Structure formats: structure tokens, C-alpha cells
């Protein structure tokens, strides 16, 4: 009987559920949307019960789409949004809405830890800068502002951990998700006693730690009724979405590197040890292969910047038959020249994380003149996003990382023009797979297959990635972009005091 791997990718906007066979072929996929709530400025919450509904509906739909028997599913595993907090009682019942990664209410609690332990020491212990976006600060906010809920909490979970409990009745988390909490000693892979003591967090309220390929339990009779799965089907931990995306991209050996471009964008690589940047531009997760690390840098407004250009300058554009708005944008951007006729774009519409870690940063077009066209603006946006990502890449190069080729995933990889700009700005060969949007679910599925023994080990990820295209850097364009890159960095640095004055 043919066996299949079911993976749920619990994202910010909804659940992307996918079904793979053991050779990595995508058999079926579906999407179920849910809401995000913003009770106050800086707060972002979701209802965990919405996630569970998404899993139940999506699972039944996949089984129906693929026309398979539920018993053919060898494992269920998860990729999910990281850095949130789902506080549940002893029966796994949520005590409030989950605070998700985008919730920034705990800035005071983050600052308190920084003052107690020190910014650099926190980075050294956890592999991350201290931030209110991480789970630890959110837990402390809960303890201080909603003490009754904190006292009732049996475990603080992540999104996938809550869903695994719903399926199995067992609590736990994996190393990759735990590494995005500002609570884990990234080298020992244990909760940091120094941080827990400084924040006065009860360790008993944290879940047990497991590898991403660990089978935490089996589908219960109740969960089987709600999802359409077979009782007893193994449930494998999986991991945080960033780490799952890396494995799904075939990033497994030391030095393998990839770039994901969606609304936000990140560059990440597989490493046998954490990479700690002296300027703390980058950070570190634990890989789904728990013997490895995932040094990473994430910028805020990548595809979001191009969407902004679309909305502001192409609203009334006339399209040819079968032409999308992005086709037109790319066509006009291609009609410009490298350097966009000396027009520079700083992509800081949402402040910035990596590489500058400046929430006050603002977007800008620099050098605009009366001869610039809409196509120049579009091209400058693509180039500016790419130059910002190059700052992240340079941090890895300065740490001794040699980069000659890089995999590219996400919606941004659909543009042949952007792929060439990336190759030219980075000075590396860009490799593009056939499946651009399934990396996170694919990584989770591989973890599930390894967990139940259907796949031999994580290295099968290499054979699951099917290359579609390659883009080599153009030497003459590289020279233009090297010059523009230096101007780009200086422009940001000189505008920092202006950003501060403009900040609300």
C-alpha cells in the first residue's frame, strides 16, 4: 500500500496543507484562511481554535482530493509560525487568544532582561538579539499584566505544539521552535537558567524539548473523528517555519544557503555551529536536523515593497490579454537599465529587522529626477530590496562563509528579471526550483517521513528539490551594482538621524 506524508503549514494568514508521496511528489494541497485580531496598537492575536478548525477541514479536504484511504497516511507533521505564546491549562484548553510573532507589546519586559543580563550576553546565549517579538518577553508580559491567566497556565506552547496536543493529548516542542523564544541556550539545547531566573519564568510551564523528527504521539480516537484521520497515526513534531523552509530547500550540509522572497525575505544557511555576528545583524535558529544550526537574516518589506509600488503607480495600468500586473511591472522594469538610471530605493516601509534592527527606518527613493519613469521606480525597488539583502549576505561572508551559488524560493522567484538582479547584486549563481511556494510544508513532511522511518534521513531533501532554472551573474552589471551598493549603505547611515526626527 502506497504511503503518504501529511504536512500542515500554520502560517499567519492561514493553513497550507499538503500531501506528499515518499519520493517528494506533491499529491494534493489546500488552503484554509483564518483571522488575526489587533485589540490595541502593537498587539496581534489569533484564536488557537481557528488553527484547529483549519487542520480538521484541510485534512478531510486533502484525503478527498487525493482519493486515498486515511490509513495510507504514514505521518502527520507541522511547520508553523514561530515566536508566539499559546497558554493552555492542564487539559490543553487555551486560556486566552494566542499572542503571535507580530505582537510587540512586551518591549518593557525585553528591555528589563537586557538591563539585567546585558544585550551582548543574551545574543551569546540564545543566538538572538533580545526583542519583544520573541516568546519569552510575551510570557513575562502575561505574568505581569494577566497574573490569573499565568497562574492557571500549565504549559506555554507554540502554534504547532497546541495542534499536536489536540491530535495526541501530549505536550512538547522541538528545538527549532524553542530556539526562537529568547529562552534557550542554543549550544546546550536546554532552557537557559540565567534567563529564566532573571525573568522569573517558571520552567515547569515550558514544554519538554524534542528533536523535530520525534514521534510525540498518535492520533486519538476523538481527533480521528474530528479530522478524518485513522486513530493511531503517528504525529511527528516538525518545526518552526524558517527551519522547515530550509530543509524543504535542501539546505542540509554545512554552507548550503538559500534566499526566500515573499512579503518579507530572508537569507539563511546550514552551519555546524552558531554564527554570531559582531554587529548582531544576523541571528540563529536550530535546524530541523538538531545537530546543525540555521544562521539567518530577515528583512521586513521585500515583496511588500514591490506590492506598494504596484498599488501606488500601477493601479490604473492597462494590461494586455493574459498579462498580470506583475508581468507589466517586470516588463517596464526590464526596460530600465541596471542601476535604474541612478535611482536608489531604501526598502524600509515597515522599519527594519536585519540588517539594521531599526524600527524607526523609513522607505525612500533617492536621486529621482524629471526623466525617471514608472519602470525606473519598479526596477529601483527590486534593486533596493536586493541590496538590503546583500548587507545580510555580507555579514555571513565576513564570518568566513564562501558563497558561490544560492537557492531561491518564494513568490519573488517567479520573476526572471528579479532572479537576474539577485545574481548580479550578490555575485553568485542563483538556482530556481520547480516548486517555489512549498518549501515549508516540504520540510515538515520530510521530518515526518524521517520520524516514522519512511525516509532514511534528512539528506533526502536534496533529491526532493527539482531545479528548474539557473542564473549566472553578469560581470558588467556586477560592477554597476557594487558601486550602487556602497551608495546604498551610506544613504541608510546618513538618514538614520532623519528617521529619528520623523518617527512618531
PERAQUI-V983397 format. One record per residue. N is the residue number from 1. RES is the residue in three letters. OMEGA is omega in degrees with one decimal (999 if undefined). D_LAST is the distance of its C-alpha to the last C-alpha in whole Angstrom. Layout:
n/res/omega/d_last
N/RES/OMEGA/D_LAST
N/RES/OMEGA/D_LAST
This chain:
n/res/omega/d_last
1/UNK/179.1/62
2/UNK/-179.9/58
3/UNK/-178.1/55
4/UNK/-179.7/52
5/UNK/-179.0/48
6/UNK/179.5/46
7/UNK/174.4/42
8/UNK/177.3/39
9/UNK/-174.7/36
10/UNK/-176.9/33
11/UNK/-179.0/30
12/UNK/-177.0/27
13/UNK/-179.7/28
14/UNK/-179.1/32
15/UNK/173.0/35
16/UNK/-178.9/37
17/UNK/-176.0/40
18/UNK/178.1/43
19/UNK/-179.6/46
20/UNK/167.3/48
21/UNK/-172.4/52
22/UNK/175.2/53
23/UNK/177.9/53
24/UNK/177.3/49
25/UNK/177.9/50
26/UNK/-175.3/47
27/UNK/-179.0/49
28/UNK/175.4/47
29/UNK/177.5/43
30/UNK/-177.8/41
31/UNK/177.9/37
32/UNK/-175.5/36
33/UNK/172.2/33
34/UNK/-170.2/31
35/UNK/168.0/28
36/UNK/-177.7/25
37/UNK/-178.9/23
38/UNK/-175.0/19
39/UNK/178.3/20
40/UNK/176.2/17
41/UNK/-179.9/13
42/UNK/178.4/14
43/UNK/177.0/18
44/UNK/-174.2/20
45/UNK/172.1/24
46/UNK/179.2/27
47/UNK/-179.6/31
48/UNK/178.6/33
49/UNK/175.3/36
50/UNK/177.3/34
51/UNK/-178.0/35
52/UNK/176.5/38
53/UNK/179.3/39
54/UNK/179.1/38
55/UNK/-178.1/40
56/UNK/-178.3/43
57/UNK/-177.2/43
58/UNK/-179.4/42
59/UNK/178.8/45
60/UNK/-178.8/48
61/UNK/179.3/46
62/UNK/179.7/47
63/UNK/179.4/50
64/UNK/-179.7/51
65/UNK/-175.0/50
66/UNK/-178.6/52
67/UNK/178.1/55
68/UNK/173.3/55
69/UNK/178.8/57
70/UNK/-179.5/54
71/UNK/178.3/56
72/UNK/179.0/56
73/UNK/-175.7/52
74/UNK/-179.8/53
75/UNK/170.2/49
76/UNK/179.4/46
77/UNK/-170.8/43
78/UNK/158.7/39
79/UNK/-177.2/36
80/UNK/172.6/33
81/UNK/-175.4/29
82/UNK/166.6/28
83/UNK/177.2/26
84/UNK/176.9/27
85/UNK/172.6/28
86/UNK/-177.2/31
87/UNK/-175.1/33
88/UNK/175.9/36
89/UNK/-175.2/39
90/UNK/179.7/43
91/UNK/179.2/44
92/UNK/-178.9/41
93/UNK/178.1/39
94/UNK/-178.6/35
95/UNK/177.4/34
96/UNK/172.6/31
97/UNK/178.3/29
98/UNK/168.2/28
99/UNK/-175.4/24
100/UNK/-174.3/24
101/UNK/-175.2/23
102/UNK/-179.9/19
103/UNK/-174.4/19
104/UNK/-173.8/16
105/UNK/-169.2/17
106/UNK/-178.1/19
107/UNK/179.8/17
108/UNK/-179.9/18
109/UNK/176.8/22
110/UNK/179.7/21
111/UNK/179.9/20
112/UNK/177.9/23
113/UNK/178.8/25
114/UNK/178.7/24
115/UNK/-176.8/25
116/UNK/-174.4/28
117/UNK/-177.3/30
118/UNK/-175.0/27
119/UNK/-176.1/25
120/UNK/-178.9/28
121/UNK/176.7/31
122/UNK/178.2/29
123/UNK/-179.8/28
124/UNK/-178.5/32
125/UNK/-169.2/33
126/UNK/-174.7/31
127/UNK/-178.3/31
128/UNK/167.0/27
129/UNK/173.5/24
130/UNK/-178.1/23
131/UNK/176.6/20
132/UNK/179.3/19
133/UNK/-177.2/20
134/UNK/-172.6/24
135/UNK/-174.2/26
136/UNK/-179.3/27
137/UNK/178.9/24
138/UNK/177.8/24
139/UNK/-179.9/27
140/UNK/175.4/27
141/UNK/179.6/24
142/UNK/179.9/27
143/UNK/-175.6/29
144/UNK/-173.5/27
145/UNK/177.0/26
146/UNK/-173.0/28
147/UNK/179.4/31
148/UNK/178.1/34
149/UNK/178.9/33
150/UNK/-179.7/33
151/UNK/-179.4/36
152/UNK/-174.7/38
153/UNK/174.0/36
154/UNK/177.3/39
155/UNK/168.4/37
156/UNK/-174.0/34
157/UNK/168.2/34
158/UNK/-177.2/32
159/UNK/-176.6/33
160/UNK/-178.5/36
161/UNK/177.4/37
162/UNK/-178.6/37
163/UNK/175.8/39
164/UNK/175.4/42
165/UNK/-179.9/42
166/UNK/-179.9/43
167/UNK/-168.5/45
168/UNK/-173.9/47
169/UNK/-179.0/46
170/UNK/-179.2/45
171/UNK/175.0/42
172/UNK/170.9/41
173/UNK/-179.6/38
174/UNK/-176.2/39
175/UNK/-177.0/38
176/UNK/178.1/35
177/UNK/-179.8/33
178/UNK/-178.4/34
179/UNK/177.3/32
180/UNK/-176.1/29
181/UNK/-171.0/29
182/UNK/-179.0/28
183/UNK/-172.0/31
184/UNK/167.7/34
185/UNK/-167.7/36
186/UNK/179.4/36
187/UNK/-178.8/39
188/UNK/-176.8/41
189/UNK/174.2/40
190/UNK/174.8/40
191/UNK/-177.8/37
192/UNK/179.7/36
193/UNK/-179.6/37
194/UNK/-178.8/35
195/UNK/178.9/32
196/UNK/179.3/34
197/UNK/-178.8/35
198/UNK/-178.8/32
199/UNK/-177.8/30
200/UNK/175.6/33
201/UNK/179.6/33
202/UNK/-177.6/37
203/UNK/-179.7/38
204/UNK/179.5/40
205/UNK/177.6/37
206/UNK/-178.9/37
207/UNK/173.4/39
208/UNK/-177.1/42
209/UNK/-178.7/41
210/UNK/170.3/43
211/UNK/-178.8/43
212/UNK/-179.1/42
213/UNK/-178.3/46
214/UNK/172.9/47
215/UNK/-175.7/48
216/UNK/-179.3/47
217/UNK/-179.0/49
218/UNK/179.5/51
219/UNK/-179.6/50
220/UNK/179.6/51
221/UNK/179.5/53
222/UNK/179.2/51
223/UNK/178.3/48
224/UNK/178.8/51
225/UNK/-174.8/51
226/UNK/-174.2/48
227/UNK/-174.3/47
228/UNK/177.7/51
229/UNK/176.6/51
230/UNK/176.0/54
231/UNK/180.0/54
232/UNK/177.3/54
233/UNK/-178.0/52
234/UNK/177.2/51
235/UNK/-175.2/47
236/UNK/-173.5/45
237/UNK/-169.7/42
238/UNK/-175.7/40
239/UNK/175.7/37
240/UNK/-171.7/33
241/UNK/179.8/32
242/UNK/-179.9/31
243/UNK/176.3/35
244/UNK/179.1/37
245/UNK/179.6/35
246/UNK/179.5/37
247/UNK/178.7/40
248/UNK/176.8/40
249/UNK/-179.6/40
250/UNK/-178.4/43
251/UNK/-172.1/41
252/UNK/-178.6/43
253/UNK/-179.0/45
254/UNK/179.2/43
255/UNK/174.4/41
256/UNK/-173.7/41
257/UNK/177.6/37
258/UNK/179.5/36
259/UNK/175.8/32
260/UNK/178.1/31
261/UNK/170.7/29
262/UNK/174.1/28
263/UNK/167.6/24
264/UNK/-179.2/23
265/UNK/175.5/26
266/UNK/170.7/27
267/UNK/-179.6/30
268/UNK/-179.6/32
269/UNK/175.1/36
270/UNK/-177.5/39
271/UNK/177.4/40
272/UNK/178.5/42
273/UNK/176.5/40
274/UNK/174.4/36
275/UNK/-178.1/35
276/UNK/-177.7/32
277/UNK/-179.7/30
278/UNK/179.3/30
279/UNK/177.5/26
280/UNK/177.9/26
281/UNK/-175.4/25
282/UNK/-177.6/27
283/UNK/-172.3/28
284/UNK/167.0/31
285/UNK/169.7/32
286/UNK/-178.8/36
287/UNK/172.2/38
288/UNK/166.8/40
289/UNK/-168.6/43
290/UNK/175.2/42
291/UNK/-176.3/44
292/UNK/179.5/41
293/UNK/-178.3/38
294/UNK/172.7/35
295/UNK/-168.2/33
296/UNK/170.0/30
297/UNK/-174.1/26
298/UNK/174.7/24
299/UNK/-170.1/21
300/UNK/-167.9/19
301/UNK/176.9/19
302/UNK/175.0/23
303/UNK/178.4/25
304/UNK/176.7/22
305/UNK/179.9/21
306/UNK/175.6/24
307/UNK/178.6/24
308/UNK/176.6/21
309/UNK/177.4/23
310/UNK/-174.7/26
311/UNK/-175.6/24
312/UNK/-171.1/23
313/UNK/-176.0/26
314/UNK/-176.9/29
315/UNK/-175.6/29
316/UNK/-177.2/32
317/UNK/177.0/34
318/UNK/-175.6/37
319/UNK/172.8/39
320/UNK/-180.0/42
321/UNK/-179.9/44
322/UNK/178.7/43
323/UNK/176.0/40
324/UNK/178.7/37
325/UNK/178.6/33
326/UNK/174.3/33
327/UNK/180.0/36
328/UNK/179.3/36
329/UNK/-179.4/32
330/UNK/178.8/34
331/UNK/180.0/37
332/UNK/177.2/35
333/UNK/178.1/33
334/UNK/177.3/37
335/UNK/171.6/38
336/UNK/179.4/35
337/UNK/176.4/36
338/UNK/-173.6/35
339/UNK/175.8/32
340/UNK/-178.0/31
341/UNK/176.6/33
342/UNK/174.6/31
343/UNK/-174.8/27
344/UNK/177.5/25
345/UNK/174.1/22
346/UNK/-166.7/19
347/UNK/-171.8/19
348/UNK/-179.7/15
349/UNK/-177.2/14
350/UNK/-169.5/13
351/UNK/177.9/12
352/UNK/168.7/16
353/UNK/175.7/18
354/UNK/2.3/21
355/UNK/-169.4/22
356/UNK/-178.5/19
357/UNK/-177.2/17
358/UNK/-179.9/14
359/UNK/-179.5/11
360/UNK/-177.8/9
361/UNK/-178.0/11
362/UNK/176.4/11
363/UNK/-179.9/15
364/UNK/162.4/17
365/UNK/-177.9/20
366/UNK/177.7/22
367/UNK/-175.6/25
368/UNK/177.6/26
369/UNK/-171.2/29
370/UNK/-179.0/31
371/UNK/-178.7/33
372/UNK/-177.6/31
373/UNK/175.4/31
374/UNK/177.6/30
375/UNK/175.7/32
376/UNK/179.2/30
377/UNK/-180.0/27
378/UNK/-179.8/28
379/UNK/179.2/30
380/UNK/178.0/27
381/UNK/178.8/25
382/UNK/-178.1/28
383/UNK/-179.1/28
384/UNK/175.7/24
385/UNK/-177.3/24
386/UNK/178.4/28
387/UNK/176.3/27
388/UNK/176.3/24
389/UNK/178.1/26
390/UNK/176.6/29
391/UNK/176.2/27
392/UNK/-180.0/27
393/UNK/179.8/31
394/UNK/177.4/31
395/UNK/177.3/30
396/UNK/177.3/33
397/UNK/179.0/36
398/UNK/176.8/35
399/UNK/176.5/36
400/UNK/-178.6/39
401/UNK/174.6/39
402/UNK/-178.1/41
403/UNK/177.8/40
404/UNK/177.5/42
405/UNK/-174.6/41
406/UNK/173.8/39
407/UNK/179.3/39
408/UNK/-179.0/36
409/UNK/176.5/35
410/UNK/-176.9/33
411/UNK/179.8/32
412/UNK/-178.6/31
413/UNK/179.0/35
414/UNK/-177.8/36
415/UNK/178.2/36
416/UNK/178.4/38
417/UNK/-179.0/36
418/UNK/178.8/33
419/UNK/179.5/36
420/UNK/176.5/38
421/UNK/177.8/34
422/UNK/179.1/34
423/UNK/-176.5/37
424/UNK/-179.0/37
425/UNK/-179.5/34
426/UNK/-174.0/35
427/UNK/-179.8/38
428/UNK/174.4/40
429/UNK/179.7/42
430/UNK/-179.8/40
431/UNK/-174.2/42
432/UNK/179.5/41
433/UNK/176.9/42
434/UNK/178.1/44
435/UNK/-174.5/42
436/UNK/-169.7/38
437/UNK/-174.4/36
438/UNK/-174.0/38
439/UNK/-175.6/38
440/UNK/-179.8/36
441/UNK/178.6/39
442/UNK/177.2/41
443/UNK/178.1/40
444/UNK/179.8/41
445/UNK/178.3/44
446/UNK/176.7/45
447/UNK/177.9/45
448/UNK/179.5/46
449/UNK/177.1/49
450/UNK/-177.8/50
451/UNK/-178.0/49
452/UNK/175.8/52
453/UNK/178.1/54
454/UNK/176.0/54
455/UNK/-171.7/53
456/UNK/178.1/54
457/UNK/-174.6/51
458/UNK/-176.9/47
459/UNK/176.8/49
460/UNK/178.9/50
461/UNK/179.7/46
462/UNK/-177.3/47
463/UNK/179.1/50
464/UNK/-178.5/47
465/UNK/-175.3/45
466/UNK/-174.9/47
467/UNK/179.5/46
468/UNK/-174.3/46
469/UNK/177.2/45
470/UNK/177.6/44
471/UNK/177.3/42
472/UNK/-179.9/43
473/UNK/175.1/41
474/UNK/-172.1/42
475/UNK/-178.6/43
476/UNK/176.4/42
477/UNK/178.2/39
478/UNK/-178.8/38
479/UNK/177.8/39
480/UNK/-176.4/36
481/UNK/176.4/33
482/UNK/178.2/34
483/UNK/179.4/33
484/UNK/-179.5/30
485/UNK/178.3/29
486/UNK/177.3/29
487/UNK/178.9/27
488/UNK/-178.2/25
489/UNK/-179.8/24
490/UNK/179.2/24
491/UNK/177.5/21
492/UNK/-175.5/19
493/UNK/-177.3/20
494/UNK/179.6/19
495/UNK/-177.4/16
496/UNK/178.6/14
497/UNK/176.7/14
498/UNK/176.7/12
499/UNK/-178.6/10
500/UNK/-179.8/9
501/UNK/-178.8/8
502/UNK/-174.5/6
503/UNK/-179.8/4
504/UNK/999/0
